[in-house]
Amino acid sequence: MNETKSVALCGVPGMKKRDIEKMEEYIKEEYPNIDFRYLGESTLEKEELIDKCKEVEVLISWDQEMDEEIYSKLNLKAYVAASAGFNAANVEAASIYNVVVSNAKGYCKEEVAIHSIMFILDFARRQHLMVPYVEDGNWDLEKAGSIRRFSNSTVGILGLGSIGSTVARFLSGFGVRIIACDPNVSDEKMKEIGVEKVDFDILISEADFLTIHTPLAKETKGIINLDVLKCMKSSAYIVNTARGGIINQNDLYYALTNDIIAGAGLDVLENEPPKESDRKLIELSNVRVTPHSAYISLEASETQLRTTAAEVGRILRNEKPLNLVNPEVLENKN
């Protein structure tokens, strides 16, 4: 019989009690002998995390921030992000201490792709302006302005992973030009997906709609800043369903209030939930904001739990995780 392994779950704000129970159930289907510890939906302070996870081999979370000190004082085998994003895991620090980082890659790719396209179409058809206009009692085309046929547009995709490529696939039926920037995807692969590979400068300058699907990392934090926004078309719209920190929010506000770009659709913000300082951005008429809800569907929730549990099971059985983020750790162990 396999020896008992300790698995902890914490830092999962909004996770329902039934889903927590399902997570434990599904992990036990993968590896029956586990000591499952639910430490709360909130993130833990460093000292508390270290104290409560001394015997834990696998930590499951999506918001629990990690650093070198935490990894040095724990005996973790892995940090499994029960989400597409894994920035809280601090991959660089994890790799130093040979801790595997994995995620639930792809579990909500359809939902996030559709959410992003919803923003794009909303702006393309000026719904963000016309719906409030009608609600105020008006019934004419004054607010519509000059609407361009959508098929004559260029959509730029920053990051062509599972979600970005799904956006491209869904958009292919609209007849738009699709360009993408992702250094990790070859020209040949982009051609298979049906997009044109361009560098970052071309992506920014030629996109009528720029949609962001890159992870939040040291290289991408604040990559969309005022200098970049000034290189975009004044008629362009930006959509972010990835992570709030990819865009410099103050720079975005300046760009939106000084006619540098036309509008923004945001499912993510730098502060979640938003602080009072974020209200000025949210209340702009050329901004659409949703509460980090792009991933939601009944099917996605089930897939998220199953995918996470399967990754935990592989790790506990000493198998290679399917969604391994830092393969160098396994190379070091070999």
Salt bridges, closest charged atoms under 4 A:
GLU3 OE2 - LYS5 NZ 3.60
GLU21 OE1 - ARG18 NH1 3.58
GLU24 OE2 - LYS28 NZ 2.86
GLU29 OE1 - ARG306 NH1 2.92
GLU30 OE1 - ARG317 NH1 3.23
ASP35 OD2 - ARG37 NE 2.84
GLU48 OE2 - LYS52 NZ 2.72
ASP51 OD1 - LYS54 NZ 3.87
GLU55 OE1 - ARG37 NH2 3.16
GLU57 OE1 - LYS5 NZ 3.75
ASP67 OD2 - LYS46 NZ 2.73
GLU69 OE1 - LYS46 NZ 2.92
GLU69 OE2 - LYS73 NZ 3.00
GLU92 OE1 - LYS218 NZ 3.52
ASP122 OD1 - HIS128 ND1 3.85
ASP122 OD2 - ARG288 NH2 3.50
ASP187 OD1 - LYS197 NZ 3.73
GLU192 OE1 - LYS189 NZ 3.81
GLU196 OE1 - ARG177 NE 3.21
GLU206 OE1 - ARG177 NH1 2.78
ASP208 OD2 - ARG148 NH1 3.52
ASP208 OD1 - LYS233 NZ 2.93
ASP267 OD1 - HIS115 NE2 3.68
GLU272 OE1 - HIS292 ND1 2.63
GLU283 OE2 - ARG279 NE 3.69
GLU302 OE1 - LYS22 NZ 3.27
GLU302 OE2 - ARG306 NE 3.50
GLU311 OE1 - ARG314 NH1 2.45
GLU319 OE2 - ARG317 NE 2.97
